[in-house]
Amino acid sequence: MRNRLKTAVMISGNGSTLRNLLACRESGELPIDIALVISSRAEARGLRVAAGAGIPTAVVDPGDFTMPGRTGETLYRWADMSNEIDKLLLPGKFDLVCMAGYLARYLIPPELYGKVINIHPSLIPMFCGDGMFGMRVHRAVVEAGVKITGCTVHIANNEYDSGPIILQRACPVYCHDSPETVAERVFVEECEAYPAAIRLFAEGRVHMSGRSRVFIDDEGRDDE
């Protein structure tokens, strides 16, 4: 039996993943109620997607949490920014928080560990980590000459792309591919993988084994 999950979505860009989740919700494929969208950028087009669906939005901009480093570089006060995000998420008692192309750093509090998930456009542990996002990932895939790539849905922790893996979907890489064509093919898989992972949560089948692994309970599954 599926339970509807009160969900928050975190974005930074055009909201393609948010749009897919909304479409799956409207078709009855996804038992979620998206109650809040948080963006790291005020100009993110995904905010318009959320507004069009009647979803409350908030912006927590990393640019508001900076300080100069000793050598002149800009440093980010991620802990302070994360505290502002916590003020939005913790009172809402969300069942699930979905990072959907969210490109800032959020330090997840203990109260939310295991409830924040992310989708990454590669087969972790390949092509991931600090600085590996978006087209950078697909460019690295093409340059490496690998024959298979894909996407990974994982539980987020406070290290880049290192949380326990929930599921992965793969797709081929062809010799004539560009980063753009790889990105298109991977996004097709993302549109299947993220809703599938969320359904596993709704069905109560995602279980943590310590803080490093996830196992999926197959008992009581509805085979369609």
Secondary structure, 3 states (H helix, E strand, C coil): CCCCEEEEEEECCCCHHHHHHHHHHHCCCCCEEEEEEEECCCCCCHHHHHHHCCCCEEECCHHHCEEECCCCCEEECHHHHHHHHHHHHHHHCCCEEEECCCCCCCCCCHHHCCCEEEEECCCCCCCCCCCCCCHHHHHHHHHHCCCEEEEEEEECCCCCCCCCEEEEEEEECCCCCCHHHHHHHHHHHHHHHHHHHHHHHHCCCEEEECCCEEEECCCCCCCC
